[in-house]
């Protein structure tokens, strides 16, 4: 029995050695496909690992070898941390094969999760979210509802990374257990900030900030900044490599965006704060050239084209003789009525797995207004700034069917380009 089990493992090891030796001769398409294949193999290997852990635990091998528990055995034998060893034992108990006292095999506690992991469809991050979510369900939840919750999470885990899957899981638990702990209330607005703040234009067109706040309000502002500045993936594909100072600046910008999105924000002549972008028509159409902002700062035409989707922008497009061709004309600007309809339909950022509220979202034209896209509910959707940029830069295709916004990822993310929707909105 031992030899029969070891030979397949040895064959897999030789296969991996062969892959490593041929990496230099692979083209780009082969590299990306091999990445998917190896990741799938890694997930299937982890499923076998958990089956082995479950089998070792059911046989009591750890005690027989003088260890207090299977967790201690794994930590000592595989040089794992106590936390990693504990996690493997917990996961093995949920997705590994169980045995009765007489040795009869039983199905895993989470059969759908075990099957998806064994097929390489989900990874260890998604496995952790699913097991923690199911374990956290109150005992009052009946078994059929628990089984349905597991199946739903496994379905979403095939399309969403662990961070977004956890957001979906929180929503699912809230639906199953509506009487759970209520969210804490937001702190009420404090008194006006006491201190001084100077705004200075730098020679590179950046805005310089300098000033001070008293102890009370300084502590409040610092807490808000540091909370929003916590390190997290800047996009769904790349890790956050920003410095602390850069993350603090991003947090301040997000605070301003949130404040601007409220109904209580002050207006000027009945109009909320806005930004005017002045750009040559050819530069906007070709995304080559520069644009000018309110305070004469320059941005490139590519950024101006991306910003042009934001309903809080007023475009001033100039022809060859500097005549205004479009100053907030109805074809491009999203009017309040259409925005309200988008909020009612999308309920916030429509990108799959995003939970940003409508106040932080812009109305994105599916077919860009520069390309004669109409400003209608059927041609617009709400996107938060991060996913608005991602859609523009990575080449996501968007279609709207039956009141639902569908996103087709670029081929590098999903070769089949399967359409995704945001389960948090429906």
Helices and strands as residue ranges (DSSP letters): H 2-21, G 23-25, H 28-59, H 61-64, H 70-78, H 82-95, E 98-99, E 105-106, H 111-118, H 124-136, H 143-157, H 162-176, E 195-201, E 207-213, H 215-228, H 244-260, E 275-280, H 281-286, E 290-292, E 298-300, H 301-307, E 313-318, E 324-327, H 336-346, G 358-360, E 361-365, G 369-371, G 377-379, E 380-384, H 385-394, E 397-401, E 404-408, E 419-420
